[in-house]
Amino acid sequence: MAEETAVRQALRRLDAALQGLEATAAELAEAEQRRDRHARGHAAMAEDRARLAEQLDAAGARAARLESSRREVAQRLDGAIATIRAVLGTAESGSGGAP
């Protein structure tokens, strides 16, 4: 009978150890799933960052082109204004001021 009690106690300890092992395996699996989710999230953020950096570079290049165009248009307008003033000045001096 003592032998049977010892075997039952050993089986209980084995059962408890197996339950602990199963619980630990489940926790490890959950931790690995969390790690994988974090890794996927990190990869997605890295892709977003790269895409945003590319868009920022493109926007900066476009802004530089627009600034260059703005300067060119301003110079052309200044030239046109000067030409119009010169023509108006010539027309006024050619008319002698008489209506």
Order of alpha helices (4+ residues) and beta strands (2+ residues): alpha
